[in-house]
Structure formats: structure tokens, C-alpha cells
Amino acid sequence: MTNTRRVSRVAELIKREVSQMILFDIKDDRVGAGMVSVTAVDVAGDLQHTKVFVSIYGSDEVRAETMEGLKAVTGYVRSEIGKRVRLRRTPTIIFIEDTSFDRATSVLSLINQLSLKRAESIDPDADIDSELDSESTVLATE
């Protein structure tokens, strides 16, 4: 049975090292096309497999190009992890695009649209700020 604390420490080490490699060491132009950040690292319990979740800012073409670049440098990243992180066996690395930020942004925009529609349906002539002020005054007096 593996120690979950050790697995989380190894994941944090790999996250830090991969982030440093993306910033300074990887020379592939495709990786530099979009702004890339490592959002999470999932290490298997036996420390043999690692999923690196990356968030890429840019258009769909830039995202696809960056993912191709990351998949091309997987061997280099794995060898560098083997040198920088002292483990008995170097885990295999898989890059996965993290789209959770895009989903969160779309959910927030939907919530904003619904709140605007709700405010318009209550009183189309009233200002939203004045409604909020009146609601907070009512709550403060209660």
C-alpha cells in the first residue's frame, strides 16, 4: 500500500519541475505558441503513471498546436523528471488539456445572463444598482 502523502509530495514536485521546464527549458516553438500553465498533476498510487493537466490560453488552433508540441516533448520531459526527481522508476508522462476554466467561464456568463434577464423582468426601467441598494437596505433594517 502506498503512502498518499508521498504520492501528493511527488505530484507537487513533478508539477513544479514541469512548470519550470515549460517556462525555461522546452525549446519547441509550438509549446510557446499559447500561454501554458500546469494546473494539476495526478500521480498513480504506484508512482508509475503521471497525468499532467495543462491550461492553454489562446484560440482552438493555438491550443491544438500547443498540445502537439507537448506530446512531442514528452520523452524529454520524462528524462528530465528522472534527473530532477529522485525516484526508483521514472513515471510515464501524459499531457491532458484542462478545460475546467473554460467551463467555469461559460457557467459564469450564463449566470450573469440569467441575472440580467431577471433584473429586466422585475423592472425594466429601474437601475440594477438601485435595486441592489434597496434590497440591502431592507435586509439591514430587518
N, C-alpha and C positions, 0 to 999 in steps of 0.2 A: 504494500500500500504506500502510495507516495504522500509526501507531506504537502498539503495545499499551500502552506506558507512558502515553501521552497518554490513551488510552481509559480506562484504570484511574483516572487522575487526575480525569478528567471525571466518571466514575461516583462517585467519592468525594465530589466537590463537590456533585453532584446529590443524593446520599444525605444529606449534611449539610443542604443547603438544604431539601429536602422534609421532613426531620425537624423542622427549625425551624418550617416553615410549619404542620405538623400540630400542634405544641405551642402556637404563639402566634398565627398569622395566620388560619387557617381558622375561620370563624365558624359553619359548618354544624353544627347540633346532632347530626346523625346520625353525624358523624365522632367527636364526643366521647362517643358512647354506650358504646363499648368502648375498652379501653386499646390503643392502636395504636402499634406501633413498626416502623420501616423496617429490615428485616433484610438486604436486598441490593438492589443496583441493577445491572441488566445493560444496558449500552450497546452498540448495534451498532457494527461497525467503521467505518462511515461517519458515525457520530455523529448519525444521523437518527431513530433509534427508541430508546426507553428503556423498559425494564420495571422497575417499582418493586415489589419484593416486600415485603408488609406482613404482620406477625403481629398478630392481633387476639385479645385475651383477652376471653372472655365466652361467652354462650350462642349457639346457632346463629342465633337471631333477631337478636341484637345484632351478630353477625358480618355477616349479610346486610344489615342496616340500615347498618352502617358502610361496607361495600363500595359500597352505593348512594350514600352520601354522598361517598365518594372519587371515584366515577365522575362525580358531578355537579360536582365542583370541579376536574376535570381541566384545563379551559380556564384557570382561574385559576392553577393550579399551573404550567402551561406558560408563561403570560405572565410570572409571577414568576421562573421559571427563566431566561427570556430577559433579564430585567432584571438578575438577580443573577450569572449565569454568562455571561461574555463569549464567545460562540460566533458563528460566521458565521450559522448557522441554528439555531433552537431545535428540539430534538428533540421528537417526539411522545411523550406520556407514557401509559403503560398501567399501571394498578394491578392487581396479581395477589396473591391471598391466599396466603401462605406457610403451608403446613400441615406443614412438616417437624418442628416442635416437637411437634405432636400425635402424629405417627407415632413420634417418638423416645420420647415418654412412654408410648405403648401398648406399644412394644417392651420398654422397661424394666420395665413392670408384668408383661408376660409372662415375662420372665427372672426376676423376683422370685417369681412364682407357681411357676415350674418349680423354682427353688432351694428353695422351701419344701416342695414335694411331694417333692423328692429327699431333703431332710433328714428328713422324716417317714417316708419309706420305709426309710431306713437304720436309724433307731432312734426309734420314736415317743415313747419316754419320756425320751430324752436332750434336754438343753437345747442349742439351736443354738450359744450362746456357748461352752459347754464343748467342743463338737465342734471349733469353730474353734481354741480354745486348745490342744487336744490335737494337732490337725494341725500347728499352728505349732511346737509343742514337738518333734514328730517331725522336722519339716523342719530345725529348728535343730540337732538332735543329729546329723543325717546329714552 
